[in-house]
Amino acid sequence: MTVKRYADDELLSLSGIQHFRFCKRQWALIHVEQQWKDNLRTAEGNIIHERVDDPFFNESRGNVIISRAFPLVSYTLGLNGIADVIEYTRSDTGIPITGSEGLWTMKPVEYKRGKPKIDERDEVQLCAQVMCLEEMFNVRIDEADFYYNEIRRRLHLKITDDLRSLVLSLADEMHAIFHNGITPGAENGKNCALCSLVDVCIPKLTKKKSSVRNYIGRHVQEACAHDS
């Protein structure tokens, strides 16, 4: 089977796969229509990432080397982005890295402002980082870590074949929507209250089962009644 390879000018933002899993419309508003609006959650997330996203800062702790703001790319997924932290651990089964003796295994660590989610939005983002590293360095990585600021501890993520397949499927769908340039309709639900783009999205107006004409008509009638 021929594996699709994307060109440099076709690459999409890796971090967007988290938005896409959360809400396809939110992702399209950000990445297709180029709209963005910060709320408290996104502002706090930006501050947390500023603490780790220093590409010129590496540190060594015995048999562990920490590299920050590590650039990633996968031409199979068609994604590129930045890993918050890559941890290299000395191991006889690892790979050589420039500037350090011996062999090292690689593991990405993703920093999050909140706590673990009930869906896979965080997991698919971290798995996509792993898949980028595997493609870039021809290695196999079976686990990665999250650090959640709200609970202030690490959680391990097993990189399963099912999770890899989900990431590949989501990436393909992202590229299809981006290529078509059509923003999906809204699915009004509990996630809307957490979304920084709820006022831009207007989920009640664009919800699939709603009639736009009836929605506008009701508001025109309400406005006329109010004026009278």
N, C-alpha and C positions, 0 to 999 in steps of 0.2 A: 504494500500500500504506500502511495506517495504521500509524504508528510508536507503539508503546506508550509512555506517559508515566507514571512512578511518582509517587506523592504523597510529601510530606515524611515522613509517618509510615511509609512503606514502604521508605525508604532503608536500605541495608545498608553496612557498613564496606568502604571501597575496599580497604584493606590485606588484607581477608579473601580476596580473589581469589587472592593468593599461596598462602595456606593451602589453598584449594580446589583449585588446580592440583597442589599437592604431595600432598594426600590429602583426599578429600571427607569422610571420617569425622572427620578432625582438625578440619576447618573446622566441621562440625556440632556437635562436642563443645564448641568454643569459642563459636560464634555462636548455636546453637540451644539447647544445654543450659547455656551460660554457665559452662563449666569451663575452667580455665587453670592451667598449672603451668610455672614457669620452670625452664629448665636453663641450663647455662653459655652455650650459644649465644644464647639469648634474652636473658639478662642482659647479655652483651656488646653485643648489638644495641641494647638500651635505652640503654646508656651512650653509644654512638656517636651515636644520634639525639638525645640530650640536648644534644650539642655543636652541633647544627645547628637544633634546633627552638625558636628564639627568635623569636616573631612580631613583636617590637618592634625587631628588629635588621636593618637593611638597609645595604648598603654599595655604593659606586660605585667602579669601576675603569676610568676612561677612558670608553670607549664601551660598557661593560657595567655593568648594575645588578643586584645580587643581592638577592632577597627570600626570607626564610626562613619556614618553617612556614606555607605558603600554603594557605588553605582551598579545597577543591575540591568540586564537585557535578556529577552528571549525572543528569537526570531520565529520560533514555533508558535508561541502564544501571541506574538505580536505586541508585547508589552515591554516597557522600560520604566525604571524608577530608581528609588533609593532605599536601601535597607538601613534601618536605624543603627543596628550594631551587628557585626559579624564576629563571633567568637571562634578563635582557632585554638584547638586543644592538641597538645603533642600526642602523637599516636603512631605506632609502627604501621598502621593501615591507612595513614593519611596521604597527603600530597605535599610536595615542596611549595614553599611560599617565598617570594623575593625578600631578601634581607634577613632571613632567619634560617638557622641550621635545623636539620631534622625534617620530619614529616608531621603534617597537621591535618586534623579533621575540621570541617567548617560547620557552623550552626548559626543561623540568623536569630536575632532577638528583636521582637517588635514591642515598642512602648505604646501603651494605651492609657488614655486619661481615666476611664471609668472602671467597670468591672466586667467579667465575662458575660457575653451575650447568650440569648437563648437560641439564636440561629447561627449560621456558619459564616456570617459576614467577616468576622476577624480571621477565621480559619482559612478561608479561601485566599485572603490577602497574603497571609504568611506562607501558605503552600505555594502561591505563585512566586514568592521570593525564593523559596527552595528550588522550584523548577528552573528559575533563571540561573541560579548558582550551578545546578546540575548540568545545564546546557553549556554554561560558560567554562566550567572546569572539568567536565566529563567525570563527574563524581556521582555517588549515590548518597543522599541525605535522608535519613529516616525519621528525624525529629527536629523540632525547633521550639523556641520558647517565646512566651508572652511575658511582659511585665505590666501588670495593671496598677495604675497609680492609686486608685481608690482603695484597693485591698492591700497594696504595697507588698506584693510578693509575685514570684514567678509561677507560671503554669506551663507544663510541657504539652506539646502537640505532636501526636504521632502522624506522620505523613503517609497515609494509606493510599492504595491504588484507587479506591473509590473517591477520595478527596482530590487526587490528581485528575481523575476523569471529570469531576465536577468543575474544576478550574478550567480545564481545556474546553469544556462545553460552554461555560460562561464567557470565556475569551472569544470564542467563535461568534457567539451571539452579540457581544459588544461590537465586534468588527462589522457584523451585518447591519446593525442599527446605525452605526456611525456612517457606513457607506451609503445607506439609504437616506440618511439625514432626516428621519422622521421620528419625532419624540413620541414614545408610547403614551397612551392615556393613563390617567391616574386610577389607582385602586384605593379609595378612601378607607383608612383603617387606623388602628392604634398607633402605627408608626408615624402618621402625619403630625401628631403633636410633638414628636421628637425631631422633626425635620427642620433644618434652617431655611429651607426654601418653600415652606408651606404657603407663604403669602404670594410667592411667585407662581407656584404650581396651581393654586386654587383647585384642590382636589374635587370639591363638590361640583365645580363647573365642568371638569373634564372627565369625571368618573364615567366609565364605560356605559353604565345603565342609565345615565342621566340624559335628558334631552337638552341640548344647549339652547335651542330656541325657546323651550318652555322655561328654562332657568332664567334667561334674559328677560323673557316676557313678564315673569313674576316680579322681578326687581323693577322693571319699568312701571308696572302697575302700583307697586308699593311706593315708588318715588312720586308718582302722580297723586296718589292718595294723600301722601304726606304734605305735598305742596298745596293741595286744596284745603 
